[in-house]
Amino acid sequence: MKKPLGNVALTEAVYYVLLSLQVPRHGYGIMQLVQELSNGRVQLAAGTLYGALNSLVEKEWIEAVQGVNGRKKEYLITVKGQAVLEAELVRLEELVANGKQWIGENKS
């Protein structure tokens, strides 16, 4: 039985890859933006990134598109991938809200 999209917990790396693909971007551009967005915490090696990109293409969360200059393959988030990303954002917001509430209620 397939999991509904809303029940998918993303790794931090996949979250940032999907976030970076709101516009078409090639692999090196993805690596740079992910590092920037995560304040250097998430650094993707080329092999890791391209393995993840292939997996995300298979899941239909992203698609490969021809780059502007025609030389480099670029990737772009799909409608399905956007739904997964937005569901993850809701999940993370719930985690933060629950944590703040619980910590606030239990402070001495």
C-alpha positions in Angstrom: 0.0 0.0 0.0 1.4 3.4 -1.0 1.9 6.1 1.6 -0.1 9.3 1.1 2.1 12.2 0.1 1.3 14.0 3.4 2.9 11.2 5.5 6.4 11.4 4.0 9.1 12.7 6.3 11.9 14.1 4.2 15.6 14.1 5.1 17.1 17.6 5.5 19.1 17.1 2.2 16.0 16.1 0.2 14.0 19.0 1.7 16.7 21.5 0.6 17.0 19.9 -2.8 13.3 20.2 -3.5 13.3 23.8 -2.1 16.2 24.7 -4.4 14.3 23.5 -7.5 11.5 26.1 -7.5 13.4 27.3 -10.6 15.4 25.1 -13.0 18.9 24.5 -11.6 21.8 22.2 -12.6 23.6 20.0 -10.1 26.4 22.3 -9.1 23.8 25.1 -8.7 21.8 22.9 -6.4 24.8 22.0 -4.3 25.7 25.7 -3.9 22.2 26.8 -3.0 21.6 24.0 -0.5 24.8 24.9 1.2 23.8 28.6 1.3 20.2 27.9 2.5 21.4 25.6 5.3 24.1 28.0 6.4 26.7 25.4 5.4 25.2 22.6 7.5 24.1 20.5 4.5 26.9 19.9 2.0 26.1 17.5 -0.8 28.8 15.6 -2.5 28.3 15.2 -6.3 27.7 11.4 -6.1 25.2 11.8 -3.3 23.4 14.6 -5.1 23.1 12.8 -8.4 21.9 9.6 -6.6 19.2 11.7 -4.9 18.2 13.4 -8.1 17.8 10.1 -9.9 15.6 8.9 -7.0 13.5 12.1 -7.0 13.0 11.8 -10.8 11.8 8.2 -10.3 9.3 9.3 -7.7 8.2 12.1 -10.1 9.0 14.8 -7.5 11.3 16.5 -9.9 11.9 16.4 -13.7 15.0 16.8 -15.8 14.7 19.7 -18.3 17.1 20.9 -20.9 19.2 23.8 -19.7 19.1 27.2 -21.3 22.4 26.8 -23.1 21.5 23.2 -24.0 24.7 21.8 -22.4 23.8 21.1 -18.8 20.8 19.1 -17.6 18.7 21.0 -15.2 16.1 19.9 -12.7 12.8 21.4 -11.7 10.3 20.4 -9.0 7.0 18.9 -10.3 3.5 19.5 -9.0 3.7 16.2 -7.1 7.1 17.3 -5.6 5.7 20.7 -4.6 2.9 18.9 -2.8 5.4 16.8 -0.9 7.5 19.8 0.0 4.5 21.8 1.2 3.3 18.8 3.3 6.7 18.5 4.8 6.6 22.2 5.7 3.3 21.7 7.5 4.8 18.7 9.3 7.8 20.7 10.4 5.7 23.7 11.6 3.6 21.2 13.7 6.8 19.8 15.3 8.0 23.3 16.2 4.6 24.4 17.5 4.3 21.2 19.6 7.8 21.7 20.9 7.3 25.3 21.9 4.0 24.5 23.6 5.3 21.6 25.5 8.5 23.4 26.6 6.5 26.4 27.6 4.0 24.4 29.6 6.7 22.4 31.4 9.2 25.2 32.3 9.8 25.5 36.0 
